[in-house]
């Protein structure tokens, strides 16, 4: 077993959704008939974007049950990502699962998000974090995919460098860690004492 010091930051994608609900959720409709006519109330249907926004708000506040239910609604409505929300919902579901310690479920959600959107680097990054302890080789492959899409992603360089170093690829790992530190000097303080960077 090797020591892993992965940046424990999950990337989040903030969806900007304007929720244009009127002053209340209940809307009354009065008929123009007699005074004894019944009043009908209806609850407006949320758009998928509004549902996703509510799910993100729920997960941010730690209400994972509500977030999961809302995210599953979005996934069910956009399973093929035709509205570009299915992959975001799967990504956020993975985040919620990861926060709850459900690593295998999170990995499955991130993989589905990436299958719908292969260039979704935030999902790939979180997938790599989730895979780090269970399948380091898969984690490294996920980081490498991020780096093909975003060669100067300092966090992916740093984390993949640590993985490589711990897997015995000390020269390549050191090179990536040093490159990450050049891009983001604050990462220098996160290099474990057990990692000896080669000059």
C-alpha positions in Angstrom: 0.0 0.0 0.0 1.4 3.4 -0.8 0.9 6.8 0.7 -1.5 9.1 -1.2 -1.6 12.9 -0.7 -4.2 13.9 -3.2 -5.5 17.4 -3.1 -8.8 16.9 -1.3 -10.6 19.4 -3.3 -13.6 18.5 -5.5 -14.1 20.7 -8.4 -17.6 22.1 -8.6 -19.4 23.4 -11.6 -21.7 26.2 -10.7 -24.7 26.3 -12.9 -26.1 29.8 -13.2 -29.8 29.5 -13.4 -32.1 32.3 -12.9 -35.1 31.2 -11.0 -37.9 33.4 -12.1 -40.6 32.3 -9.8 -43.3 34.8 -8.8 -43.7 36.0 -5.2 -45.1 32.6 -4.2 -45.1 29.0 -5.3 -48.9 28.8 -5.3 -50.8 30.6 -8.0 -54.5 31.2 -7.6 -56.8 31.2 -10.5 -60.3 32.6 -9.9 -63.1 32.0 -12.3 -65.4 34.8 -13.4 -68.5 32.9 -12.4 -70.5 33.0 -9.2 -69.0 33.7 -5.8 -69.2 30.0 -4.9 -66.8 28.9 -7.7 -63.9 27.0 -6.3 -60.4 28.5 -6.4 -57.8 26.3 -8.1 -54.2 26.3 -7.0 -51.3 24.8 -9.0 -47.6 24.5 -8.4 -45.5 25.6 -11.3 -43.3 23.0 -12.9 -39.6 23.6 -12.4 -37.5 23.6 -15.4 -34.6 21.2 -15.5 -32.2 24.1 -14.9 -34.1 25.2 -11.9 -34.2 21.6 -10.5 -30.5 21.3 -11.0 -29.9 24.6 -9.3 -32.0 23.5 -6.3 -30.1 20.3 -6.2 -26.8 22.1 -6.1 -28.1 24.4 -3.4 -29.2 21.4 -1.4 -25.9 19.6 -1.7 -24.0 22.7 -0.8 -26.0 23.0 2.4 -25.4 19.3 3.2 -29.0 18.2 2.4 -27.8 15.2 0.4 -31.1 13.3 0.3 -32.9 16.2 -1.3 -30.0 16.8 -3.6 -29.9 13.2 -4.7 -33.7 13.1 -5.4 -33.5 16.3 -7.5 -30.4 15.2 -9.4 -32.1 11.9 -10.2 -35.1 13.8 -11.6 -32.8 15.7 -13.9 -30.9 12.6 -15.0 -34.2 10.9 -15.8 -35.4 13.8 -17.9 -32.1 14.2 -19.8 -30.5 10.7 -19.9 -28.7 11.3 -23.2 -27.5 14.8 -22.3 -29.5 16.3 -25.1 -30.1 19.4 -23.0 -26.5 19.3 -21.6 -27.8 18.8 -18.1 -27.6 15.1 -17.7 -23.8 15.1 -17.4 -23.9 18.0 -15.0 -26.5 16.2 -12.9 -24.4 13.0 -12.9 -21.3 14.9 -12.0 -23.1 16.6 -9.1 -24.6 13.2 -8.0 -21.0 11.8 -7.9 -20.0 14.8 -5.8 -22.9 14.1 -3.3 -22.0 10.4 -3.2 -18.3 11.2 -2.7 -19.2 13.5 0.2 -21.2 10.7 1.8 -18.3 8.2 1.4 -20.0 6.2 -1.3 -16.9 5.9 -3.4 -18.0 3.2 -5.8 -21.3 4.9 -6.5 -19.4 8.2 -7.1 -17.1 6.5 -9.5 -20.0 5.1 -11.4 -21.7 8.5 -11.6 -18.6 10.3 -12.8 -18.0 7.6 -15.4 -21.5 8.1 -16.7 -21.0 11.9 -16.8 -17.8 11.4 -18.8 -19.5 8.9 -21.1 -22.1 11.6 -21.9 -19.5 14.4 -22.2 -15.9 13.1 -22.8 -14.4 16.5 -22.4 -15.9 17.2 -19.0 -12.6 17.8 -17.2 -14.2 18.5 -13.8 -15.9 15.1 -13.9 -12.6 13.4 -15.0 -10.7 15.2 -12.2 -13.2 14.0 -9.5 -13.2 10.6 -11.0 -9.5 10.5 -10.6 -9.7 11.6 -7.0 -12.3 8.9 -6.3 -10.2 6.2 -8.0 -7.0 7.1 -6.3 -7.4 4.8 -3.3 -9.2 2.0 -5.1 -7.5 1.9 -8.5 -4.4 4.1 -8.8 -3.7 3.1 -12.4 -7.2 4.1 -13.4 -6.8 7.4 -11.4 -3.6 8.1 -13.3 -5.4 7.4 -16.6 -8.2 9.9 -15.6 -5.6 12.5 -14.7 -3.8 11.9 -18.0 -7.1 12.5 -19.9 -7.6 15.8 -18.0 -4.0 16.8 -18.9 -4.6 16.0 -22.6 -7.5 18.4 -22.5 -5.9 21.0 -20.1 -2.1 20.6 -20.2 -1.5 23.2 -17.6 -4.0 22.0 -14.9 -1.7 22.4 -11.9 -3.9 20.2 -9.6 -4.0 17.3 -12.1 -0.2 17.6 -12.6 0.4 17.6 -8.9 -1.9 14.7 -8.1 -0.8 12.6 -11.0 2.8 13.3 -10.1 2.2 12.1 -6.5 0.5 8.9 -7.9 3.4 8.3 -10.3 5.9 8.8 -7.6 4.1 6.4 -5.2 3.8 3.9 -8.0 7.6 3.8 -8.4 7.8 6.3 -11.3 9.8 8.7 -9.3 11.5 10.6 -12.1 8.2 11.2 -14.1 6.3 11.9 -10.9 8.9 14.4 -9.7 8.8 16.2 -13.0 5.0 16.6 -12.9 5.1 17.8 -9.3 7.7 20.4 -10.1 5.7 21.5 -13.2 2.6 21.9 -11.0 4.6 24.0 -8.5 5.8 26.3 -11.3 2.2 26.8 -12.3 0.9 27.2 -8.7 3.7 27.9 -6.2 1.2 27.3 -3.3 1.4 23.6 -4.1 5.0 23.4 -2.8 3.7 23.4 0.8 1.7 20.2 0.0 4.6 18.1 -1.1 4.8 15.2 1.4 8.2 14.8 3.3 8.5 11.4 1.8 8.7 12.8 -1.8 12.2 13.8 -2.8 12.0 16.1 -5.9 14.9 15.4 -8.2 16.7 18.4 -9.7 
